[in-house]
Amino acid sequence: MVGGGQGAFIGAVHRIAAELDGEALLVAGALSSNPARARASAEAWGLDRSYDSYEQMAALEAKRDDGIDFAIVAAPNHLHLPVVKAFLESGTHVICDKPLAGDLDQAQQIAKAAAVSGRLFALTHTYAGYPMVREARDWVASGRLGELRKVQVEYNQDWLREPVERAGNKQAAWRTDPERAGISCCVGDIGTHAHHLVEFISSRRIESILADLTSFVDGRELDDDASMLLRLEGGARGTLVCSQVACGEANDLRIRLYGSKAGLEWRQQEPNALMVKPAGEAWAIHRVGDGYLGEAAARSTRTPAGHPEGYLEAFANIYRDFMADVRRTAAGEPALGNYPGIEEGLRGLRFVQASVDSSNQGSVWVDL
Ligand SMILES: NC(=O)c1ccc[n+]([C@@H]2O[C@H](COP(=O)([O-])OP(=O)(O)OC[C@H]3O[C@@H](n4cnc5c(N)ncnc54)[C@H](O)[C@@H]3O)[C@@H](O)[C@H]2O)c1
């Protein structure tokens, strides 16, 4: 793993998710930009090998007979390009956190490096790992909603409501810094999850957007709030709202999709339920673990019916599908690619770029 040292946010989640099914073990890391902290973090996790830099790790692991099978990238956005490239070029598969990079140009460079290397690449858009999100995708694909007309997605948080980046919050410091976050804060950080969720569940691309980005906190260079109109391929319309200054909300991600026959609603804070809303009939709550669910939801569920599972397991579902491909390709079989990858990452950055361009031009329609 690169990143994820003591005090980091998402690295520990990656470790749990990778190891949850007993199919992988974290053995090596360049866990921090500070070598002493990297070593202390590796020791606390009982890792065999701690490196002072990701360059050193990529080079030395590739030379070992028992070197790593894949690398996890859990470092800030500006490092995705150099770190991902270093591992791909050393012949190592990579699983990287979103967004793919800080801007579209960096994302395209990663795409090129991945294509040249022929190695596997996964992007941890966590929400695509939830069983009921996969069930919602099946609903849309099977035509049970009828013709898709409207998608409404919201992702609201409040942890950037004050200038915490100037009060020692490390996660906020890099996310609000254009040098390290890229061209956007809120849209890049959580808008990309909402964008991916729309395209994943609907199986349709967002073709164009009209966006209004703003920053409510004085002195903040990047957006902390955004509202958008969406046009999807096939004619559906939509709205996407994301905010990191929405007081009272910790992580309120929800999506509603409406077709000509029925609607669907999924909320991250009640992830084991999918609300089905047929026109003119009673609503129904479909639940994780029940026998009527489709294959994708069923194979993404670990606990018995009625026992909640959530964030860590959703993350682990992305890992499980990725690791299945690591094993398949090692055995000479083709990869299945049942997880977000380069294409989804590129689309995410096209979406971020289009939202920034739209807003900067006075909120005009911009194609993705
Ligand atoms: N999938 C999700 O839901 C989700 C959630 C949170 C964060 N993320 C993504 O994960 C990434 C990390 O975010 P975070 O909130 O954990 O950040 P963080 O600031 O908490 O942690 C970043 C870690 O990277 C380390 N680091 C920095 N430079 C390094 C270097 N040169 N070599 C090695 N390590 C280095 C830091 O020391 C720290 O340990 C970001 O790309 C973010 O967008 C994704």
The ligand as an SDF file (V2000), in Angstrom:
LIG
                    3D

 44 48  0  0  0  0  0  0  0  0999 V2000
  -13.4810    5.4780   -1.9980 N   0  0  0  0  0  0  0  0  0  0  0  0
  -13.7730    6.3600   -1.0840 C   0  0  0  0  0  0  0  0  0  0  0  0
  -14.9210    6.4140   -0.6390 O   0  0  0  0  0  0  0  0  0  0  0  0
  -12.7430    7.3050   -0.5730 C   0  0  0  0  0  0  0  0  0  0  0  0
  -12.8730    7.8550    0.7050 C   0  0  0  0  0  0  0  0  0  0  0  0
  -11.8390    8.6950    1.1700 C   0  0  0  0  0  0  0  0  0  0  0  0
  -10.7440    8.9890    0.3850 C   0  0  0  0  0  0  0  0  0  0  0  0
  -10.6590    8.4740   -0.8710 N   0  0  0  0  0  0  0  0  0  0  0  0
   -9.4890    8.7600   -1.7240 C   0  0  0  0  0  0  0  0  0  0  0  0
   -8.3520    8.1430   -1.1420 O   0  0  0  0  0  0  0  0  0  0  0  0
   -7.1880    8.9360   -1.3470 C   0  0  0  0  0  0  0  0  0  0  0  0
   -6.5720    9.2600    0.0280 C   0  0  0  0  0  0  0  0  0  0  0  0
   -7.4880   10.0380    0.7770 O   0  0  0  0  0  0  0  0  0  0  0  0
   -7.4120   10.1350    2.3920 P   0  0  0  0  0  0  0  0  0  0  0  0
   -8.5980   10.8900    2.8450 O   0  0  0  0  0  0  0  0  0  0  0  0
   -7.1650    8.7890    2.9690 O   0  0  0  0  0  0  0  0  0  0  0  0
   -6.1040   11.0410    2.5630 O   0  0  0  0  0  0  0  0  0  0  0  0
   -5.2190   11.2000    3.8720 P   0  0  0  0  0  0  0  0  0  0  0  0
   -4.6240   12.5470    3.8040 O   0  0  0  0  0  0  0  0  0  0  0  0
   -5.9820   10.7930    5.0990 O   0  0  0  0  0  0  0  0  0  0  0  0
   -4.0750   10.0850    3.6950 O   0  0  0  0  0  0  0  0  0  0  0  0
   -3.1280   10.1680    2.6710 C   0  0  0  0  0  0  0  0  0  0  0  0
   -1.9340    9.2970    3.0400 C   0  0  0  0  0  0  0  0  0  0  0  0
   -1.0000    9.3510    1.9690 O   0  0  0  0  0  0  0  0  0  0  0  0
    0.2940    9.5180    2.5290 C   0  0  0  0  0  0  0  0  0  0  0  0
    1.2150   10.0990    1.5650 N   0  0  0  0  0  0  0  0  0  0  0  0
    1.3120   11.3730    1.1120 C   0  0  0  0  0  0  0  0  0  0  0  0
    2.3610   11.4900    0.2720 N   0  0  0  0  0  0  0  0  0  0  0  0
    2.9190   10.2430    0.1880 C   0  0  0  0  0  0  0  0  0  0  0  0
    4.0330    9.7330   -0.5040 C   0  0  0  0  0  0  0  0  0  0  0  0
    4.7910   10.5150   -1.3130 N   0  0  0  0  0  0  0  0  0  0  0  0
    4.3420    8.4220   -0.3290 N   0  0  0  0  0  0  0  0  0  0  0  0
    3.6110    7.6380    0.4730 C   0  0  0  0  0  0  0  0  0  0  0  0
    2.5250    8.0710    1.1530 N   0  0  0  0  0  0  0  0  0  0  0  0
    2.2080    9.3650    1.0100 C   0  0  0  0  0  0  0  0  0  0  0  0
    0.0660   10.4130    3.7250 C   0  0  0  0  0  0  0  0  0  0  0  0
    1.1770   10.3810    4.6020 O   0  0  0  0  0  0  0  0  0  0  0  0
   -1.1860    9.7530    4.2940 C   0  0  0  0  0  0  0  0  0  0  0  0
   -0.8170    8.6190    5.0590 O   0  0  0  0  0  0  0  0  0  0  0  0
   -7.6540   10.1650   -2.1240 C   0  0  0  0  0  0  0  0  0  0  0  0
   -7.4220    9.9790   -3.4990 O   0  0  0  0  0  0  0  0  0  0  0  0
   -9.1570   10.2290   -1.8400 C   0  0  0  0  0  0  0  0  0  0  0  0
   -9.8830   10.8590   -2.8730 O   0  0  0  0  0  0  0  0  0  0  0  0
  -11.6410    7.6350   -1.3420 C   0  0  0  0  0  0  0  0  0  0  0  0
  1  2  1  0
  2  3  2  0
  2  4  1  0
  4  5  1  0
  4 44  2  0
  5  6  2  0
  6  7  1  0
  7  8  2  0
  8  9  1  0
  8 44  1  0
  9 10  1  0
  9 42  1  0
 10 11  1  0
 11 12  1  0
 11 40  1  0
 12 13  1  0
 13 14  1  0
 14 15  2  0
 14 16  1  0
 14 17  1  0
 17 18  1  0
 18 19  2  0
 18 20  1  0
 18 21  1  0
 21 22  1  0
 22 23  1  0
 23 24  1  0
 23 38  1  0
 24 25  1  0
 25 26  1  0
 25 36  1  0
 26 27  1  0
 26 35  1  0
 27 28  2  0
 28 29  1  0
 29 30  1  0
 29 35  2  0
 30 31  1  0
 30 32  2  0
 32 33  1  0
 33 34  2  0
 34 35  1  0
 36 37  1  0
 36 38  1  0
 38 39  1  0
 40 41  1  0
 40 42  1  0
 42 43  1  0
M  CHG  2   8   1  16  -1
M  END
$$$$
